Amino acid sequence: MNRKISTIDDEAMRVLMQYDWPGNVRQLMATVENMVLVCEQVALASKHIPPELRSASSGETQAPNLDALVGLSLEQIEKQAIRNALHIYRGNREQAAKMLGIGERTLYRKLKEYGLK
């Protein structure tokens, strides 16, 4: 990714270590890749960890960052959620559907409806 990340802070490491990782190594890899993409420094910090991981590791129920959703339609939000799930599970539709809390048939229908691959 052409980024020079040299370290990860203790809090970020703690959160990553405590998370259950239902998607196993693939999900961890995708999460770290996304953290690297948003990191503008040389060190990964807890602020780079997706909010759902932070809340899961702390046992809190935390609302997602709604500022990022302002101005988006529900369709756009759903499309992005589907894209993210497929990215995390490297195209595995069964696992992506489980992550999204929908059936595989529903996922297939949504992929067709939104023209996603």
ABEGO torsion letter per residue (X at the ends): XGBBBABBBAAAAAAAAABAGAAEAAAAAAAAAAAAAABABABBBAAABBAAAAAAAAGBBBBBBAAAABGBBAAAAAAAAAAAAAAAAGGBAAAAAAAAGBBAAAAAAAAAAAGBX
